[in-house]
Amino acid sequence: MLVIMHEILKSYTRLFPAIILSKGFTMSETPGRPMKFPYTLSAKITQFPFKFYIQNQWIWRYWMIGIAVSAPVFYKIHKLANSPENVSKWAEIRRKEAEAHHH
């Protein structure tokens, strides 16, 4: 997969010479040092210390635990609420309600 992507990049640089950067680097060979100040959103996301925050703040761990515990409960509620019996029951309730309002 990586070889294919490298070949695609090489073909793009041959087709569009403007992709070659001003210092002689192609897109796949850009320097690896981080920016002094990340101006773009992708640079800010890349340089954000996710590992530090996940290891040192309780909210991230409990958020993941909360999602893991509550997901099966919400899934079960969803399955019960959208069962064919329940859907037909609510359709009948709505039909009777509409009849009562429209004499």
Buried (B, 14 or more C-beta within 10 A) or exposed (E): EEEEEEEEBEEEBEEEEEEBEEEEEEEEEEEEEEEEEBEEEEEEEEEEEEEEEEEEEEEEEEEEEEEEEEEEEEEEEEEEEEEEEEEEEEEEEEEEEEEEEEE
